[in-house]
Amino acid sequence: MGMGGRHHVRHIQPVGCPTKGGQVRADGWNDQRLVSRRGVLFRAAASCVCPKVYIVGTDQPESDWFTLFKREGLVTSDGELGGPVEMLWHTGAPLHLTDEGISHLGEIARENPGSLFLLDSYHACCAVLGLEEAASSFDGPARKLAEALAPHKATLAMIHHTNKSVSGGNATQASRGSNALPAAASLTILMNWFKQPAEGQTQSDHRVVLKTQGRAKGTTLLIELQDDGWIHHGDGESVLAAEAMQEAADELQGRQADVFDYIKDRWMLGEFTVAGTELASNFNLERNKTSRCCVRWFVRA
């Protein structure tokens, strides 16, 4: 369901997450990740039955879009758009969410029911309107566009900037400016680096945590774009927990590290459990010191 009980439009708001260094736009995703983020949509579009796609890509130039489309196999041999992408607006030939622009998109939706409309980014598409992101009326153009698309069973997906002070949480918290815009969406998607690089360092771990939030149950996934396409590393929450456990183990030193290695080796040998008395005997520890050693490790984990 979309924005209104009898409407058919689905309103999705993907939200990128900030990094530092190599920034392409205000929410701070570098060029590879901007391409990768959009690649989630177009990789799927190239491999399955997909509706007609109309991209209001005002936030980046045609050359950047061409690089993305070519990688995803959406450019024909003569250099024209292929696949499901029917039309592209870009920085050099933009479309903005003025009354005229919204009316034009509504007419396209009427002639092509069930289409997908992607806005990148909402900020760029509203730039000429002079709206303040912090204002409660910032969602106005999005709601007007949704109303124009709704009778024609269209799906509206928008990319919006993030708040640089947010490095986690959910898409509503991460969304820059007023919460009115994420509140207008049926589903929000937050994509965040799994591991943020240290200050001044380049991104070396390209795994991305994807979190959804909306009217249905939320989902967390860990994904990564490689040369041959996207791979799925599994449920995000379980991977995050495993990584946290490994980081805690890597920080152990001295006797705590030795005790942990012993417990791990016993488990790997035959899933044998280890009692405190066994640890005390093998490491010549007093009973209270054995307990403290284990407690400190579990607190870290």
N, C-alpha and C positions, 0 to 999 in steps of 0.2 A: 504494500500500500504506500502511496506517496503522501503528498501534503494536502490532505483533504479526503474525507471518507469515500467520495465517489470518483476520485481521480485515479488514473492508472499510471501516472508518471512515477518512476522510482528515482529518488534524489540521493546521490552518493557523493560524499565529500572526502576524497583522499587528502591527507595532510602529511607533508614531508617533515622531517625532523632536522634541526640545525646541527651543523658541524662548524669547525673553525678552519679557515684556510681553503684556498682554491674555490671560492664561492662564485657561483654563477648567478644566483639571485638571492633575494633577501632571506629566504629560509635556509640558505647555506648549503644545499646539496651540491656537490661538485658535478661536473658534466657527465661523468660516467654514471653516477647514481641517478641523475635526472633522466638519462636515457633508459637506465635499468627500470626505474619506477614506471615509466610509461610502457616499457617493454612487457610488464605484467599483462597489460591490456592487449597489446598487439601480438604477443606470442600466442595467446589464446585465440585471437581473432584469425590468425593465419592457419590454425590447425583444427578448427571446428566451424560448424555453421554459425555465421555471425550476422547480425543485422547490419544495415547500412550505418556507417560511422561518419559523423560530421565533427570536425575538430576546429574549435575556435582557439587556435594556438597563438594568440596575440603576444604571449610572453617570450617567444623565442623566434629567431629568424628562420627563413625557409631553408637555409643551408643546414641548420641543426636538425630540423625535422627530416630533411632528406637523408642525413646520416642515420637517423633512427629507422626510418622506413626501409632503407636499403639493407640494414642489418636484419630486419625482420622479414625480408622478402616481399615487401609491399611496394616495390618499384618495378615497373615493367622494363623490358629491354630497351625501349625507346625513351626511358627516363620519366615516364608518366606514373601517376598514382595507380596502384593496383590493389587487389584484395577488396576488403569491405570499405576502405576509405573513399568516400565519395567527394569530399570537399575539405579544403584546408584554408583557414585564414591564419596569417602569421604576422610578424612585426612589420614587414614591408607592405602588407595588404591586410590590415586588421579589421576586426569587427568588434564593436563595443556594445555593452548592454544598455544602450539608449532605447527609447521607445521604438525608434525605427529598427534598430538591430534586433530587438526582441520580436517585433512583428515579423521581420524577415525569417528568423529561425522558426517561428510558429507556422509560417506558410510552408517552409520546407518540411516540417513535421507533418503538416496536413497532407502534403503530397506523397510523403514517404512514412506511413504509419509504422510504429514499432522500431524506429531508428534509435541509435545511441548518439548522444551529443556530449562531447568532452570539452570542458573549458579549462584552459591553462594560460594563465592562472585567473582566478576570480578577481584578484586585485588589478591585474593588467586590463581585464575586460571592463572594469568599472572606473579606470583611471580618469577618463574624461568627465566623469560625473562629479568629481570633487567630494566624494563621500569620505567621512572620517571612519576609520576602521573601528574605533572605540564606541561609535554611536550605535544605539539600539536599532537604528534604521539601516544599518549596513547590509542586512539581508534582503532589503527591498527588491533590488534587481533580480536576485535569485528566485524569490517568490513569484515575481511577475513572469519570469521566464518559465518557471514550473507550471504556472497556470496556463501559459500559452501552449506548452507541450502536452499537458495532461490529457486533453481529449483525444490525442493521437497515440496513446500507449507508448510514449517515448521514455527512454531512460536518460537522465541527466547526471553526469559525473563532473565534479569540479575539483580542481587542485587549488589549495589555498596555502598561504604562508603560515609558518609557525612562529611562536614566541621564542626568541633566542634563549630565554632563561629556562625553558622547559627542555629536559632531556629524557623524558620518560612519561609515565602516567598514561592517559588516554588522549584521543584526538580532540575531545572537547577542551581539556586542559591545555593542550599544546597549541590549539588554534589561536592565531594572533588576533588581537582586537576583541571586539564584542563577542559574547557567546551566542549572539542571535543567529549567526550563520550556521554553526554546527547544530544548533537546536532546530534549524529548519530542515535538516537532512534526515532521511530515513536510516541511513547507515554512514558511519564515519570510519575511515581507515587511517591508522597512524603507522608510518614506516620509519624505523629508527635503526641506526647502526647497532649491531650486536655488541661491538666493543668500540668505544670512542678512542681515537688516537690521542696520545699525550700532546700537550701544548707544543705547537711548532712541527709536529710529526705528520707524515702523510698517512692516509688510510691504507692499512695493509690487510686488515680483516674485512672482507667485503660481504660477510653474512649480514642479513637484514632481518630484524624482528618486525613482523607485521601483526598489528592488533586491530580488530574490528570492534565497533561499539554501535549499537542501534536497538531497534525494537525486537530483534531476535537475540538469541544467545550469542555472546561475544566469542571470538576465536583468536588464538595466538599461534602464529606459524613462524618458523625460521627458514628463510629462503636465501638463495644465492644465485647470482647470474654468472654463468661461466661461458666459455667460447661456444659451446654447443647448446646453450639455452639455460633455462632456470632449473635448479634442482631444489628438492624439498628435504630439509634436514630433520623434519619431524615436528611434533608438537612443541611450540615455543616454550611453554612453561616447564616441561620436563627437561629440555635442553638447557634452559637457564639454570635450573636447579642443579643439574650435573656439572655445569661450568662453575657455579658458585662453590660446589663441593671440591672440585679440582683446585680452584684458586686457594681455598682454605688449606688444602693438603700441601700445596706448593709453598705456603708461608710457614709451615711447621719447621722447627729446627731442633737439633740435639735429640734428646731422649724422646720427645713427643713424636718426632719424625720416625724414629726407630720403632716405636710402639705402633704407629699407624702402618708402617710397611709390614710389620709382623702380622697384624690383623688382616691386612689386605691379602698377603700371601697365603694365609690359612684359608681365607674365603675362596680364593682362586684355585687352591689345591683341591678342595672338595666341598666348598660352601660350609666349612667348619666354623662354628661360633667359638669365641674366645672368652673365657671367664677371667675375672679380675685376678683370681688366685694364680692362674696360668701366667698372666703377665708379670705378676709379682715374682714368681719363681724364675722366669726366663730373664728378667731384667734386674733381678736382685733389688726389688723395690719393696718398701714398707707398704702395708695395705692402704694407709691414708694417702700416700704419695701416688699410688696406682690410681686411686679414685680421682685425685686432683688432675693427674695427667690426662685421663679420659674425659673428664668434665671440660677441661680447657679446650680439648680438641673439638668436642661436640658444640661448644659455644662458638668456636670459629666457623664450623661448618654451617 
